[in-house]
Amino acid sequence: MSTLLIPRDTMKIENIFYWIVRPRSQVKLLLVPAIMLMIIGVFLLVYVTGGMKYVFSHTMYLPIALAAITFGAKGGVLAALVGGLLLGPFIAIDSYTSDKQDTINWLYQISFFTLIGFLVGATRDIAGSYLHRIKWNGSHDSMTGLPNTFALETVIKGLLDSDADKSKTAYLLIARLGNQAQIEASFGVQCVNGIIVQLADTIRNELPNPTEVYRVGTEGLGFMHPAEDEHAVKTLVNKLGSVFTNPLGFDKIQLHADVYLGIVALDGASKEPQLYIQKANHATCQASNNRQRDGVLIRVDDEIRTVENLTLLGELSDALESGQVFMHYQPKVVTATGVIDGVEA
């Protein structure tokens, strides 16, 4: 299965361009009066400088381009029509002599303004759609349309950094399709994707609140669930485990999905979202290997201590060879006689 992977630094650059071509609604509301004031300002500038016979009328391209970049082709055309009309029959070719423009002159000018507004706006629309597609691909699985691991990491980071209600703990659960290889070998990748989508729908339907489900790797689905304690999350896991036994359909065939769950609590032991996803994946592997239908819960703080212990043991050999480890002896004295009976190392 091929998934479009985009470097995170590239994603940041694209977000900047995405903001430029698709500004937020609040920014658009501020730009509407700004564009209108610019159009009126250009009209006044042309009028007080002597009329259309001078080059100041070309300044109207600025608000037209701004409207096109902000609102697309429709915005560019609308600004062009307004600006063209103001510089058309409402202003003379020479403000001092009041010589009016020929109709063909201002009609041609409106047509050219409109063409520029449309071309700039259409370019903005095409670029915006392209960047939107790139941004979507960066946070979604192209095969199923589900949000991907990168999107899940973003959500986890937000939860870890937030000051949310501490009465509930956020748990990351990953459901792993244990027989994915067999399904793919027998029915193909499309069948696996179809099963994954159905499992995602099942998870959403069974959870008490609307929840986003993320595709993690090729055979996993991740989702967040707040719970008061481990017992509450285990109750949910048991409920999901019973539902996962129901057959799933593909091409008029009923198939069995062998699903196992891994759980990890976002306890703040680490601020790295990847660590929680890694541990939850590890928990699903344990559940699959042990055929454990009620899920496996892993605590990140315990895992961190395990990593530290393994690292310490790995460094012990070099420490012994370099003389960093040596023995200290404490004598053991018989209190009745004062005789040294041995030592503690």
C-alpha positions as a printed Julia matrix, in Angstrom:
345×3 Matrix{Float64}:
   0.0     0.0     0.0
   1.44    3.34   -1.01
   0.77    6.42    1.1
   1.91    9.94    0.29
   4.47   11.01    2.89
   5.31   14.69    3.2
   8.23   16.03    5.29
   7.04   18.04    8.28
   9.15   21.1     7.41
   7.56   21.08    3.96
   4.14   20.89    5.6
   4.92   24.06    7.6
   5.88   25.95    4.43
   2.75   24.73    2.68
   0.62   25.85    5.62
   1.95   29.4     5.14
   1.02   29.38    1.44
  -2.31   27.75    2.3
  -3.06   30.6     4.72
  -2.25   33.14    1.99
  -4.51   31.63   -0.68
  -7.21   30.57    1.8
  -7.33   33.13    4.62
  -9.64   32.61    7.58
 -13.18   34.02    7.63
 -12.19   36.72   10.14
  -9.44   37.95    7.81
 -11.86   38.0     4.87
 -14.35   40.12    6.82
 -11.6    42.64    7.56
 -10.46   42.72    3.93
 -13.91   43.52    2.49
 -14.01   47.13    3.8
 -10.27   47.46    3.12
 -10.76   46.56   -0.55
 -13.73   48.93   -0.87
 -11.72   51.76    0.68
  -8.85   51.03   -1.74
 -11.23   51.19   -4.73
 -12.7    54.48   -3.53
  -9.2    55.78   -2.79
  -8.06   55.01   -6.35
 -11.16   56.77   -7.71
 -10.37   59.9    -5.68
  -6.69   59.72   -6.66
  -7.59   59.64  -10.37
 -10.11   62.42   -9.94
  -7.84   64.88   -8.07
  -4.85   64.21  -10.36
  -6.69   65.24  -13.5
  -8.75   62.3   -14.7
  -8.26   59.25  -16.89
  -5.68   60.78  -19.19
  -2.97   60.06  -16.59
  -1.58   56.68  -15.51
  -2.97   56.76  -11.96
  -5.97   54.69  -13.06
  -3.69   51.64  -13.23
  -3.54   51.71   -9.43
  -6.98   50.03   -9.54
  -5.2    46.74  -10.27
  -4.1    46.59   -6.61
  -7.57   46.24   -5.02
  -8.67   44.0    -7.9
  -5.7    41.67   -7.34
  -6.24   41.71   -3.57
  -9.92   40.81   -4.0
  -9.02   38.03   -6.43
  -6.38   36.57   -4.1
  -8.76   36.73   -1.11
 -12.06   35.68   -2.67
 -11.05   33.91   -5.89
 -12.31   34.52   -9.41
 -15.74   35.76   -8.29
 -14.22   38.3    -5.92
 -11.76   39.49   -8.56
 -14.48   39.97  -11.17
 -16.77   41.8    -8.74
 -14.0    44.18   -7.66
 -13.09   44.75  -11.32
 -16.67   45.66  -12.23
 -17.02   48.08   -9.3
 -13.66   49.69   -9.95
 -14.22   49.81  -13.71
 -17.6    51.51  -13.32
 -16.2    54.12  -10.94
 -13.45   54.9   -13.43
 -15.89   54.7   -16.32
 -18.97   56.89  -16.78
 -18.48   58.51  -13.35
 -15.15   60.17  -14.12
 -14.04   62.37  -16.99
 -11.09   61.86  -19.28
  -9.93   65.26  -17.96
 -11.26   66.43  -14.61
 -10.35   70.06  -15.31
 -12.13   70.37  -18.66
 -14.87   67.84  -17.79
 -14.31   66.03  -21.08
 -16.17   62.74  -20.77
 -14.72   59.4   -21.82
 -15.89   57.66  -24.95
 -18.12   54.72  -24.11
 -15.81   52.31  -25.91
 -12.92   53.55  -23.75
 -14.42   52.74  -20.37
 -16.1    49.56  -21.62
 -12.72   48.29  -22.82
 -11.2    49.28  -19.48
 -13.88   47.38  -17.53
 -13.35   44.35  -19.78
  -9.61   44.4   -19.16
 -10.05   44.89  -15.39
 -12.48   41.95  -15.38
 -10.07   39.76  -17.32
  -7.24   40.5   -14.88
  -9.51   39.9   -11.87
 -10.71   36.6   -13.32
  -7.23   35.34  -14.25
  -5.7    36.21  -10.86
  -8.71   34.76   -9.03
  -8.75   31.59  -11.11
  -5.03   31.09  -10.46
  -5.67   31.54   -6.75
  -8.53   29.0    -6.86
  -6.39   26.42   -8.64
  -3.45   26.97   -6.26
  -5.78   26.82   -3.25
  -7.33   23.55   -4.41
  -3.89   22.06   -5.04
  -2.56   23.1    -1.65
  -5.73   21.9     0.03
  -5.22   18.51   -1.62
  -1.58   18.36   -0.51
  -2.56   19.31    3.03
  -5.31   16.69    3.02
  -2.94   14.01    1.72
  -0.45   14.9     4.45
  -2.99   14.15    7.19
  -5.11   11.4     5.61
  -4.74    7.88    4.29
  -5.37    8.08    0.55
  -6.76    4.52    0.36
  -9.53    4.87    2.95
  -9.92    8.61    3.47
  -9.3     8.19    7.19
  -7.0    10.6     9.08
  -3.51    9.12    9.34
  -0.82    8.76   11.99
   0.41   12.33   11.49
  -3.09   13.64   12.28
  -3.25   11.4    15.36
   0.12   12.71   16.58
  -1.2    16.26   16.24
  -4.25   15.44   18.37
  -2.17   13.68   21.03
   0.26   16.61   21.21
  -2.66   18.99   21.67
  -4.02   16.87   24.53
  -0.62   16.63   26.21
  -0.09   20.39   25.99
  -3.62   21.36   27.08
  -4.9    22.12   30.54
  -7.9    19.83   30.18
 -10.07   18.51   33.01
  -7.83   16.18   35.01
 -10.8    14.2    36.4
 -10.61   12.05   33.29
  -7.57   10.51   31.65
  -7.28   10.42   27.88
  -6.54    6.91   26.65
  -5.13    6.02   23.26
  -6.56    2.78   21.89
  -5.31    1.02   18.79
  -7.32   -1.78   17.2
  -5.14   -4.1    15.12
  -6.39   -6.37   12.36
  -4.6    -9.58   13.29
  -5.49  -11.51   10.15
  -4.7    -8.69    7.72
  -2.06  -10.76    5.9
  -4.47  -13.64    5.31
  -7.25  -11.32    4.07
  -4.87   -9.5     1.73
  -3.43  -12.76    0.36
  -6.9   -14.19   -0.28
  -8.92  -11.16   -1.36
  -6.46   -8.33   -2.07
  -5.6    -4.91   -0.67
  -9.0    -3.44   -1.54
 -10.65   -5.93    0.76
  -8.33   -4.94    3.62
  -9.14   -1.27    3.03
 -12.85   -2.05    3.01
 -12.57   -3.99    6.28
 -10.6    -1.13    7.86
 -13.31    1.38    6.89
 -16.05   -0.86    8.31
 -14.13   -1.31   11.55
 -13.73    2.48   11.8
 -17.5     2.87   11.39
 -18.07    0.22   14.07
 -15.8     2.04   16.52
 -17.57    5.36   15.92
 -21.0     3.76   16.41
 -20.02    2.07   19.68
 -18.36    5.03   21.37
 -20.58    7.25   23.53
 -19.38   10.52   21.98
 -18.48   11.42   18.38
 -14.9    10.28   17.94
 -12.42   10.54   15.08
 -10.78    7.28   14.05
  -7.26    7.31   12.56
  -5.53    4.76   10.38
  -2.26    3.73   12.0
  -0.04    1.77    9.61
  -1.67   -0.72    7.26
  -3.57   -2.8     9.8
  -4.33   -0.51   12.73
  -6.98    2.0    13.77
  -6.33    4.49   16.55
  -8.77    6.6    18.54
  -8.86    8.62   21.76
 -11.24    7.97   24.65
 -11.51    9.87   27.96
 -12.27    7.7    31.0
 -12.34    8.09   34.77
 -10.13    5.06   35.39
  -8.72    1.89   33.88
 -11.87   -0.06   34.75
 -13.99    2.25   32.59
 -11.7     1.91   29.59
 -11.54   -1.87   30.05
 -15.36   -1.95   30.0
 -15.28   -0.17   26.64
 -12.65   -2.6    25.33
 -14.8    -5.6    26.32
 -17.77   -4.04   24.57
 -15.77   -3.44   21.4
 -14.31   -6.95   21.59
 -17.76   -8.49   21.46
 -18.81   -6.27   18.54
 -15.65   -7.07   16.58
 -16.69  -10.73   16.44
 -19.51   -9.84   14.04
 -18.74  -10.72   10.39
 -17.93   -7.95    7.92
 -19.01   -7.91    4.3
 -16.93   -7.53    1.15
 -18.15   -8.22   -2.38
 -21.15  -10.21   -1.06
 -18.84  -12.33    1.12
 -18.97  -12.44    4.93
 -15.48  -12.25    6.46
 -14.14  -12.58    9.99
 -11.91   -9.78   11.28
  -9.47  -10.88   13.98
  -9.18   -7.65   15.98
  -7.0    -7.0    19.04
  -6.8    -3.87   21.16
  -3.88   -2.11   22.82
  -4.33    0.71   25.32
  -2.02    3.37   26.7
  -2.91    6.29   28.98
  -1.73    9.81   28.16
  -0.28   10.21   31.63
   2.2    12.94   30.75
   5.19   10.68   31.39
   6.39   11.76   27.96
   5.58   14.7    25.69
   6.35   12.75   22.53
   3.14   11.61   20.74
   5.1     8.98   18.8
   5.99    7.21   22.06
   2.33    6.7    23.0
   1.49    5.4    19.52
   4.52    3.08   19.65
   3.48    1.69   23.04
  -0.14    1.22   22.0
   1.05   -0.63   18.89
   3.26   -2.78   21.09
   0.27   -3.54   23.3
  -1.79   -4.7    20.3
   1.05   -7.01   19.29
   1.08   -8.49   22.79
  -2.69   -8.96   22.67
  -2.43  -10.62   19.25
   0.42  -12.93   20.27
  -1.41  -13.98   23.44
  -4.83  -14.15   21.76
  -6.01  -11.74   24.45
  -9.43  -10.4    23.44
  -9.85   -8.02   26.38
  -6.94   -5.82   25.29
  -3.55   -5.06   26.79
  -2.89   -1.91   28.81
   0.66   -0.55   28.87
   1.82    2.26   31.14
   4.33    4.6    29.53
   6.12    5.41   32.8
   6.82    1.68   33.36
   8.06    1.38   29.79
  10.36    4.38   30.23
  11.91    2.75   33.31
  12.36   -0.45   31.3
  14.17    1.5    28.59
  16.39    3.15   31.19
  17.24   -0.22   32.75
  18.08   -1.75   29.37
  20.25    1.22   28.52
  22.05    0.97   31.87
  22.74   -2.74   31.34
  24.02   -1.99   27.86
  26.51    0.52   29.28
  27.63   -1.75   32.12
  30.19   -3.71   30.08
  32.08   -0.58   29.0
  31.91    0.77   32.55
  33.56   -2.38   33.93
  36.32   -2.33   31.31
  37.11    1.35   31.86
  37.2     1.01   35.63
  34.12    3.13   36.28
  32.67    0.35   38.46
  34.58   -0.92   41.51
  33.8    -2.57   44.81
  33.48   -1.04   48.29
  33.61   -3.32   51.32
  31.94   -2.82   54.69
  33.12   -5.07   57.53
  30.64   -7.2    59.49
  31.63   -7.19   63.19
  30.44   -9.59   65.9
  29.21   -7.2    68.57
  29.93   -9.61   71.47
  33.63  -10.08   70.63
  34.41   -7.15   68.31
  35.89   -9.62   65.79
  35.43   -8.96   62.05
  33.39  -11.89   60.8
  33.1   -10.9    57.12
  32.35   -8.06   54.76
  29.47   -6.72   52.7
  30.31   -5.71   49.14
